Amino acid sequence: MGYELKWGDFNSLKRLLEDIAYRRGMGSILAEGAYRAALKIAGLKNLYPGELLRYTVQVKGVGVGAHGIRSGKDYPQPIAYAGSVQGGDHTSVAGLPVDNDSSEAWSVFLDSGVVCMFTAVDDSTMIKYLNTVTGWNITREEFYGEIAPRVLSLQRILLLLGGPDVTWDPRIHDDNPPRFYEPLPSGPYKGARVDPSDVRSKLAEYYKGLGWDEYGIPTEETLRRLKLYDAVEVARELRERIEG
């Protein structure tokens, strides 16, 4: 790159950001995001991709924001990013129980209604507001039992279909960044960490609560119940791809 990056060095950071914006030199690689950049740099250096990916705080290619999971005092749960249909997005996090505003199901409501997640109103009251404004008669049970699972199941299938250059394997990529399993190095919660086995068990519970199989793929029964008939064959093909 021609210059050294140091913490607190404003001028170097400014130059790096400009290189990324204008895709100059190393900036062109970094402009692809942390996940793709790690893969490309590993290829250039003849390294195993995992050697660099262990340093990238991302889930399914999406960088995790300002919220971690190790302290137990932050707002997301241990499966927040690992189970999210939007990867590292800190505004749409998975959680238990499924039929609760701790779940990503509630993010479906907030995102669909363009409502800030900081709105200090409980889910039952918010649904009441929705019905008052629209004239609908949606119940809390209907939302968590049908509407939200329909959206999440469709998003999940689209996520696992992958893009033009990346395909996700839930056995590998439904997980937290490796750094999240390391103990916090300092601060009032120094030493706190997340147990990988706890993440796996909670993920399995979360999948089951949404009517998904052990891979997090919506079952045929679930898709038919949610009237997502066109997704039945796609889900079957995804399952065969993973098991095959």
Beta strands, then each sheet from edge to edge (+ up, - down):
strand 1: 58-59
strand 2: 62-63
sheet 1: 1+ 2-
end
